[in-house]
Amino acid sequence: MPLTRDTPLTDLPGVGPARGKKLEKLGLRTLGDALEHLPQRYEDRRERHTLRDAPLDRPCCVAAMVAEPPRATRVRKGLELVKVRAVDHTGWANLTFFNQGYIKDALRPGESYVFYGTVERQGRGFAMTNPAFEREGAGRFTGLILPVYPLTAGISNNLLAGITRRAVDECLDGLPEALPDQVRKDHQLCQTRFARKNIHYPATFEELALARRRLVFEELFVLTCGLAQLKDRRAAGAGRVMEGGPEEFSALLPFAPTGAQRRAMEDIAADLRSGKAMNRLVQGDVGSGKTAVAAFAAWTAVKNGAQCALMAPTELLAGQHARTLDALLSPAGVRVALLTGSVKGKEKKALLSALAAGEIDLLVGTHALFSEGVEYHDLGLVIADEQHRFGVAQRSALAEKGGAAAPHILVMSATPIPRTLALIIYGDLDVSVMDELPPGRTPVRTLLVGEDKRARMYGFVRRQVGEGRQVYIVCPSVEENGGGDWGDGPAMDLKAVTAYAGELRERVFPELRVGFVHGRLKAGDKDAVMSAFAAGELDVLVSTTVIEVGVDVPNASLMIVENAERFGLSQLHQLRGRVGRGRHESFCVLVTSSRGETARERLRALCATNDGFRIAEEDLRLRGPGDFFGKRQHGLPQLKVADFAADMELLKEARAAAEELIAADPGLERPAHRLLKQRVRELFGENGELFN
């Protein structure tokens, strides 16, 4: 029976049910899935050398004959060696294999094999350790550019390469072309069959580059088509007209707004006056005053007879927003209430009744704001704080509470993102950037220290607490057994919250009040600890990054980050923003034992500037887009091929092409765009309902 893209991998020889289950861990069930499972790197196995002329500084292929039977030696428990001698006309080589007992029967004396690995000199001969090999003339894994795939336990690269070779050989005929012909020609892109073959098995690296360019463009093009559709549909939606400007609102503020705050308010005011539904992101660095901008938007909505809902990622932050906005807006007659999962029984029933009756103007809360049973009298504006914690679908769920008339949407983020990357992550939103700090905010001094300075650092903690200040200490892990927020790496090398807090409390700071908090605590326990710290009842708070988005504690003046090399720069910048919120000089101490120059270069970049946008650009350059992009954080699809640090020009090209095509065919209804429309829906997965 012919193989197709729908053929189960378990139908292939050598796979079977057991390996099939392991392949499922990689998301691979069919040959079509194997075609989409792209290599993470490539090994150039085309050149063949003799032992004498083999390069000594890089892996290469050597053809040699096995001269004698392999010998297996058990060195100790858990360590078995297989040694064999191979020869060619230029010399001999001793081959050593660690814990690969099957080699004893796989290599036969008198047979010739092609070995791939690094050749080393050994006396008058040569040596190779753990080389890959196959019988000479097989040509399956040598004599070519070999793809190296992401793997899982029990699945070898040879097995996966064999599967993808079958997929390439059997399943490319009739592969549909998702890109419109004109787009492909305009941007000089190869056909999809060529791309799929050569991303797995390129004859040359030039062909690989052509294949990769096509697939990167296609991925970014499909994504930006979807986002452009979303943006167009939202822009086309009618929005109620709301009048009001920053001048009148500024009289409510106890300070003069910064230029950046005023510009963001003017952007919002223009959106609300336009008659179109607002979909705007206000992206501001830590401490840039986004709450005042949100207050302006809420005030404008209420002034025009509408209700506003403000959604925060945690109960603690929701409570802080409710108190701040009540103090700011209640003098203007705005009635503020708080709804979180902790509000229950009669209190909740009374609140929901008042909300439905229009007796609450501004409802602040967590995701409870869009839960079943929450009915608004006239919801006109939705504000989502810390946008990167909410996906596209969650924003839409809250917007649906507006009934027939779609409410205006304003989203806020304190995560600085490079402008180029924001084009993708927030491609369905208009963006206002706040890049100016209010007067009086003193920049946090950031210091990089090694383990040898630990005693001095602890002394500094005591001095800060002695002056009445408070201290955060952030760790990368929860427990010493390696479980926790960052479970990758030797657990004993990482500072872990629970054990470290106990050590500080008992041995280092017995005279201080030390508490700890992490993401595994129950919400109530977590909030109790954070509230105690905010109330000044704790001197030192040991935590994971759960405090990255948290309550303001103006009295906290020192942030210590243990194993700082384990965090992204943008995440470290967010943590640093937890201090420097009061009138006291504040410090951030980055502790690392890493001697790696790349890690130290990253951390020095953080010490050199407090500009979150510059830090974000540097993080993108050094680490790629992982900190900024992904379904887990943003509710947008995870990309498979594109690398934003390397493919920025192609991103701009694909985005321009997508916007041009969507302008001509907003619904992708033309026959030539049928497959593209299908790809958009597939790429957005669980959010596909947004494109129905």
VENRA-V733092 format. One record per backbone hydrogen bond with DSSP energy under -0.5 kcal/mol. NH is the residue of the N-H (numbers start at 1). CO is the residue of the C=O. E is the energy in kcal/mol with one decimal. If there is no record, write none. Layout:
nh:NH co:CO e:E
nh:NH co:CO e:E
This chain:
nh:7 co:4 e:-1.5
nh:9 co:29 e:-2.7
nh:11 co:8 e:-1.8
nh:12 co:9 e:-1.8
nh:15 co:12 e:-1.6
nh:16 co:12 e:-0.6
nh:19 co:15 e:-0.9
nh:20 co:16 e:-2.2
nh:21 co:17 e:-2.0
nh:22 co:18 e:-1.4
nh:23 co:19 e:-2.7
nh:24 co:20 e:-1.6
nh:25 co:21 e:-0.8
nh:25 co:22 e:-0.7
nh:26 co:23 e:-1.4
nh:27 co:24 e:-1.9
nh:28 co:23 e:-2.0
nh:29 co:27 e:-0.6
nh:31 co:7 e:-1.7
nh:32 co:5 e:-2.6
nh:34 co:30 e:-1.7
nh:35 co:31 e:-1.9
nh:36 co:32 e:-1.2
nh:37 co:33 e:-0.7
nh:37 co:34 e:-0.8
nh:38 co:36 e:-1.2
nh:40 co:148 e:-2.8
nh:41 co:148 e:-1.4
nh:43 co:146 e:-2.5
nh:45 co:43 e:-1.1
nh:45 co:144 e:-2.0
nh:49 co:61 e:-2.9
nh:54 co:50 e:-0.7
nh:54 co:51 e:-0.6
nh:60 co:117 e:-2.3
nh:61 co:47 e:-1.1
nh:62 co:115 e:-2.7
nh:63 co:49 e:-0.9
nh:64 co:62 e:-0.5
nh:64 co:113 e:-2.4
nh:65 co:87 e:-3.2
nh:66 co:111 e:-2.5
nh:67 co:85 e:-2.7
nh:68 co:85 e:-0.7
nh:71 co:83 e:-3.0
nh:73 co:81 e:-3.4
nh:75 co:73 e:-0.9
nh:75 co:79 e:-1.4
nh:76 co:79 e:-1.4
nh:79 co:76 e:-2.4
nh:81 co:73 e:-3.4
nh:82 co:97 e:-2.3
nh:83 co:71 e:-2.9
nh:84 co:95 e:-2.1
nh:86 co:93 e:-2.5
nh:87 co:65 e:-2.6
nh:88 co:91 e:-2.4
nh:91 co:88 e:-1.0
nh:93 co:86 e:-2.7
nh:94 co:126 e:-2.4
nh:95 co:84 e:-3.3
nh:95 co:93 e:-0.6
nh:96 co:128 e:-2.3
nh:97 co:82 e:-2.5
nh:99 co:80 e:-3.6
nh:103 co:100 e:-2.0
nh:104 co:101 e:-1.5
nh:105 co:102 e:-1.2
nh:106 co:102 e:-1.4
nh:107 co:103 e:-2.0
nh:108 co:106 e:-0.6
nh:110 co:66 e:-3.2
nh:111 co:108 e:-1.9
nh:113 co:64 e:-2.8
nh:114 co:134 e:-2.8
nh:115 co:62 e:-3.2
nh:115 co:113 e:-0.6
nh:116 co:132 e:-3.3
nh:117 co:60 e:-2.0
nh:117 co:115 e:-0.5
nh:119 co:55 e:-0.7
nh:119 co:117 e:-0.5
nh:120 co:127 e:-2.7
nh:122 co:125 e:-2.5
nh:125 co:122 e:-2.3
nh:126 co:92 e:-1.5
nh:127 co:120 e:-2.3
nh:128 co:94 e:-1.9
nh:130 co:96 e:-3.5
nh:132 co:116 e:-2.4
nh:134 co:114 e:-1.3
nh:136 co:112 e:-2.2
nh:138 co:135 e:-2.2
nh:143 co:45 e:-2.3
nh:145 co:202 e:-0.6
nh:146 co:43 e:-2.8
nh:146 co:144 e:-0.8
nh:148 co:41 e:-2.7
nh:149 co:147 e:-0.5
nh:150 co:38 e:-0.5
nh:155 co:152 e:-2.1
nh:156 co:154 e:-0.5
nh:160 co:156 e:-2.1
nh:161 co:157 e:-3.1
nh:162 co:158 e:-2.2
nh:163 co:159 e:-2.0
nh:164 co:160 e:-2.9
nh:165 co:161 e:-2.1
nh:166 co:162 e:-1.7
nh:167 co:163 e:-2.3
nh:168 co:164 e:-2.8
nh:169 co:165 e:-2.5
nh:170 co:166 e:-2.4
nh:171 co:167 e:-2.4
nh:172 co:168 e:-0.5
nh:175 co:172 e:-2.0
nh:178 co:176 e:-0.8
nh:184 co:180 e:-2.3
nh:185 co:181 e:-2.6
nh:186 co:182 e:-2.9
nh:187 co:183 e:-1.8
nh:188 co:185 e:-1.2
nh:189 co:184 e:-2.5
nh:195 co:191 e:-2.3
nh:196 co:192 e:-2.8
nh:197 co:193 e:-2.1
nh:198 co:194 e:-2.5
nh:199 co:195 e:-1.5
nh:200 co:196 e:-0.6
nh:200 co:197 e:-0.6
nh:201 co:197 e:-3.3
nh:208 co:204 e:-1.7
nh:209 co:205 e:-2.0
nh:210 co:206 e:-1.9
nh:211 co:207 e:-2.3
nh:212 co:208 e:-3.0
nh:213 co:209 e:-2.4
nh:214 co:210 e:-1.9
nh:215 co:211 e:-2.2
nh:216 co:212 e:-2.9
nh:217 co:213 e:-2.4
nh:218 co:214 e:-2.6
nh:219 co:215 e:-2.4
nh:220 co:216 e:-2.5
nh:221 co:217 e:-2.9
nh:222 co:218 e:-2.8
nh:223 co:219 e:-2.1
nh:224 co:220 e:-2.6
nh:225 co:221 e:-2.2
nh:226 co:222 e:-2.1
nh:227 co:223 e:-2.3
nh:228 co:224 e:-2.7
nh:229 co:225 e:-2.3
nh:230 co:226 e:-2.2
nh:231 co:227 e:-2.7
nh:232 co:228 e:-2.7
nh:233 co:229 e:-2.7
nh:234 co:230 e:-2.4
nh:235 co:231 e:-2.8
nh:236 co:232 e:-2.2
nh:237 co:233 e:-0.8
nh:237 co:234 e:-0.5
nh:239 co:275 e:-2.4
nh:242 co:272 e:-2.7
nh:249 co:245 e:-1.4
nh:250 co:246 e:-2.6
nh:251 co:247 e:-0.6
nh:251 co:248 e:-0.8
nh:252 co:249 e:-2.5
nh:253 co:250 e:-1.0
nh:262 co:258 e:-2.5
nh:263 co:259 e:-2.4
nh:264 co:260 e:-2.2
nh:265 co:261 e:-2.4
nh:266 co:262 e:-2.4
nh:267 co:263 e:-2.2
nh:268 co:264 e:-2.2
nh:269 co:265 e:-2.8
nh:270 co:266 e:-2.3
nh:271 co:267 e:-2.1
nh:272 co:268 e:-2.7
nh:273 co:269 e:-1.6
nh:274 co:270 e:-0.9
nh:274 co:271 e:-0.8
nh:277 co:234 e:-0.5
nh:277 co:237 e:-2.3
nh:280 co:409 e:-2.2
nh:281 co:430 e:-3.5
nh:282 co:411 e:-3.0
nh:283 co:281 e:-0.7
nh:283 co:432 e:-3.1
nh:284 co:282 e:-0.7
nh:284 co:413 e:-2.3
nh:285 co:434 e:-1.6
nh:288 co:285 e:-2.0
nh:293 co:289 e:-0.9
nh:294 co:290 e:-2.5
nh:295 co:291 e:-2.5
nh:296 co:292 e:-1.9
nh:297 co:293 e:-2.0
nh:298 co:294 e:-2.6
nh:299 co:295 e:-2.8
nh:300 co:296 e:-2.4
nh:301 co:297 e:-2.1
nh:302 co:298 e:-2.6
nh:303 co:299 e:-2.6
nh:304 co:300 e:-1.2
nh:304 co:301 e:-0.5
nh:305 co:302 e:-2.0
nh:306 co:301 e:-2.5
nh:307 co:378 e:-3.3
nh:308 co:361 e:-2.7
nh:309 co:381 e:-2.2
nh:310 co:363 e:-2.7
nh:311 co:309 e:-0.5
nh:311 co:383 e:-3.4
nh:312 co:365 e:-2.9
nh:318 co:314 e:-2.3
nh:319 co:315 e:-2.6
nh:320 co:316 e:-2.0
nh:321 co:317 e:-2.6
nh:322 co:318 e:-2.5
nh:323 co:319 e:-2.1
nh:324 co:320 e:-2.5
nh:325 co:321 e:-3.0
nh:326 co:322 e:-2.1
nh:327 co:323 e:-2.2
nh:328 co:324 e:-1.8
nh:329 co:325 e:-3.1
nh:330 co:326 e:-2.2
nh:332 co:329 e:-1.6
nh:333 co:330 e:-2.2
nh:334 co:329 e:-1.8
nh:336 co:334 e:-0.7
nh:337 co:362 e:-2.3
nh:339 co:364 e:-2.9
nh:343 co:340 e:-1.5
nh:344 co:342 e:-0.7
nh:347 co:344 e:-0.8
nh:348 co:344 e:-1.2
nh:349 co:345 e:-2.4
nh:350 co:346 e:-2.7
nh:351 co:347 e:-2.1
nh:352 co:348 e:-2.9
nh:353 co:349 e:-2.0
nh:354 co:350 e:-2.3
nh:355 co:351 e:-2.4
nh:356 co:352 e:-2.4
nh:357 co:353 e:-1.6
nh:358 co:355 e:-1.3
nh:359 co:354 e:-3.0
nh:360 co:354 e:-0.6
nh:361 co:335 e:-1.7
nh:362 co:335 e:-2.4
nh:363 co:308 e:-2.7
nh:364 co:337 e:-2.9
nh:364 co:362 e:-0.6
nh:365 co:310 e:-2.4
nh:366 co:339 e:-1.0
nh:369 co:366 e:-2.2
nh:370 co:367 e:-1.7
nh:371 co:368 e:-1.6
nh:374 co:371 e:-1.6
nh:375 co:373 e:-0.9
nh:377 co:355 e:-1.0
nh:380 co:307 e:-2.7
nh:380 co:378 e:-0.6
nh:381 co:307 e:-1.4
nh:382 co:408 e:-2.9
nh:383 co:309 e:-3.3
nh:384 co:410 e:-2.2
nh:385 co:311 e:-3.3
nh:385 co:383 e:-0.6
nh:387 co:412 e:-3.6
nh:389 co:386 e:-2.4
nh:390 co:387 e:-2.1
nh:392 co:634 e:-0.5
nh:395 co:391 e:-2.0
nh:396 co:392 e:-2.0
nh:397 co:393 e:-2.2
nh:398 co:394 e:-1.9
nh:399 co:395 e:-2.2
nh:400 co:396 e:-2.0
nh:401 co:398 e:-1.4
nh:402 co:399 e:-2.0
nh:403 co:400 e:-1.7
nh:405 co:402 e:-0.7
nh:406 co:404 e:-0.6
nh:407 co:399 e:-0.7
nh:408 co:380 e:-2.7
nh:409 co:278 e:-3.0
nh:410 co:382 e:-3.0
nh:411 co:280 e:-3.0
nh:412 co:384 e:-3.2
nh:413 co:282 e:-2.0
nh:416 co:414 e:-0.9
nh:421 co:418 e:-0.5
nh:422 co:418 e:-2.4
nh:423 co:419 e:-1.1
nh:424 co:421 e:-1.4
nh:425 co:421 e:-2.3
nh:426 co:422 e:-2.1
nh:427 co:424 e:-1.8
nh:429 co:426 e:-2.3
nh:430 co:279 e:-2.6
nh:432 co:281 e:-3.2
nh:434 co:283 e:-2.8
nh:435 co:433 e:-0.7
nh:438 co:287 e:-0.7
nh:441 co:438 e:-1.5
nh:442 co:440 e:-0.8
nh:445 co:586 e:-2.2
nh:447 co:588 e:-2.8
nh:449 co:447 e:-0.5
nh:449 co:590 e:-2.8
nh:453 co:450 e:-1.9
nh:454 co:451 e:-1.8
nh:457 co:453 e:-2.3
nh:458 co:454 e:-2.5
nh:459 co:455 e:-1.8
nh:460 co:456 e:-1.9
nh:461 co:457 e:-2.0
nh:462 co:458 e:-2.1
nh:463 co:459 e:-2.1
nh:464 co:460 e:-2.5
nh:465 co:461 e:-2.5
nh:466 co:462 e:-2.6
nh:467 co:463 e:-1.5
nh:468 co:465 e:-2.0
nh:469 co:464 e:-2.6
nh:470 co:555 e:-1.5
nh:471 co:539 e:-2.6
nh:472 co:558 e:-2.7
nh:473 co:541 e:-2.8
nh:474 co:560 e:-3.2
nh:475 co:543 e:-3.0
nh:477 co:495 e:-1.1
nh:478 co:483 e:-0.7
nh:479 co:483 e:-1.6
nh:482 co:479 e:-1.1
nh:486 co:476 e:-0.5
nh:487 co:484 e:-0.5
nh:489 co:487 e:-0.6
nh:493 co:490 e:-1.5
nh:494 co:491 e:-1.7
nh:497 co:477 e:-2.3
nh:498 co:478 e:-2.1
nh:500 co:496 e:-2.7
nh:501 co:497 e:-2.7
nh:502 co:498 e:-1.6
nh:503 co:499 e:-2.3
nh:504 co:500 e:-2.8
nh:505 co:501 e:-2.3
nh:506 co:502 e:-2.3
nh:507 co:503 e:-2.8
nh:508 co:503 e:-1.4
nh:509 co:504 e:-3.9
nh:512 co:509 e:-1.9
nh:514 co:512 e:-0.8
nh:515 co:540 e:-2.7
nh:517 co:542 e:-2.2
nh:521 co:518 e:-1.6
nh:526 co:522 e:-2.8
nh:527 co:523 e:-2.7
nh:528 co:524 e:-2.0
nh:529 co:525 e:-2.1
nh:530 co:526 e:-2.5
nh:531 co:527 e:-2.8
nh:532 co:528 e:-2.1
nh:533 co:529 e:-2.2
nh:534 co:530 e:-2.6
nh:535 co:531 e:-2.0
nh:536 co:533 e:-1.5
nh:537 co:532 e:-2.8
nh:538 co:532 e:-0.6
nh:539 co:513 e:-2.3
nh:540 co:513 e:-2.2
nh:541 co:471 e:-2.6
nh:542 co:515 e:-2.9
nh:542 co:540 e:-0.5
nh:543 co:473 e:-2.7
nh:544 co:517 e:-1.0
nh:547 co:544 e:-1.2
nh:548 co:545 e:-2.5
nh:550 co:548 e:-0.6
nh:556 co:553 e:-2.3
nh:557 co:470 e:-2.0
nh:558 co:470 e:-1.2
nh:559 co:587 e:-2.4
nh:560 co:472 e:-2.5
nh:561 co:589 e:-2.7
nh:562 co:474 e:-2.9
nh:562 co:560 e:-0.6
nh:564 co:561 e:-0.6
nh:564 co:591 e:-2.7
nh:566 co:563 e:-2.5
nh:567 co:564 e:-1.8
nh:572 co:568 e:-2.5
nh:573 co:569 e:-2.6
nh:574 co:570 e:-1.9
nh:575 co:571 e:-2.3
nh:576 co:572 e:-2.7
nh:577 co:573 e:-1.4
nh:578 co:575 e:-2.0
nh:579 co:576 e:-1.7
nh:580 co:556 e:-0.9
nh:587 co:557 e:-2.8
nh:588 co:445 e:-2.9
nh:589 co:559 e:-3.1
nh:590 co:447 e:-3.4
nh:590 co:588 e:-0.6
nh:591 co:561 e:-2.7
nh:591 co:589 e:-0.6
nh:592 co:449 e:-2.1
nh:600 co:596 e:-2.2
nh:601 co:597 e:-2.5
nh:602 co:598 e:-2.1
nh:603 co:599 e:-2.0
nh:604 co:600 e:-2.5
nh:605 co:601 e:-1.7
nh:606 co:602 e:-1.2
nh:607 co:603 e:-1.7
nh:608 co:604 e:-1.5
nh:609 co:605 e:-0.6
nh:609 co:606 e:-0.7
nh:612 co:610 e:-0.8
nh:615 co:611 e:-2.1
nh:616 co:612 e:-2.2
nh:617 co:613 e:-2.0
nh:618 co:614 e:-2.0
nh:619 co:615 e:-2.7
nh:620 co:616 e:-2.4
nh:621 co:617 e:-2.1
nh:622 co:618 e:-2.5
nh:623 co:619 e:-3.0
nh:624 co:619 e:-0.6
nh:624 co:620 e:-1.4
nh:627 co:624 e:-0.5
nh:628 co:625 e:-1.5
nh:629 co:625 e:-2.4
nh:633 co:630 e:-0.8
nh:634 co:630 e:-2.8
nh:635 co:631 e:-1.7
nh:646 co:643 e:-0.9
nh:647 co:643 e:-3.2
nh:651 co:647 e:-2.4
nh:652 co:648 e:-2.1
nh:653 co:649 e:-2.0
nh:654 co:650 e:-2.9
nh:655 co:651 e:-2.6
nh:656 co:652 e:-2.3
nh:657 co:653 e:-2.1
nh:658 co:654 e:-2.5
nh:659 co:655 e:-2.4
nh:660 co:656 e:-2.0
nh:661 co:657 e:-2.1
nh:662 co:658 e:-2.7
nh:663 co:659 e:-1.9
nh:664 co:660 e:-1.3
nh:665 co:661 e:-2.2
nh:668 co:665 e:-1.9
nh:673 co:670 e:-2.1
nh:674 co:671 e:-1.5
nh:677 co:673 e:-2.5
nh:678 co:674 e:-1.9
nh:679 co:675 e:-2.4
nh:680 co:676 e:-2.3
nh:681 co:677 e:-1.9
nh:682 co:678 e:-2.4
nh:683 co:679 e:-2.9
nh:684 co:680 e:-1.9
nh:685 co:681 e:-0.6
nh:685 co:682 e:-0.9
nh:687 co:684 e:-2.9
nh:688 co:685 e:-2.4
nh:690 co:687 e:-2.2
nh:691 co:688 e:-2.2
nh:692 co:689 e:-1.2
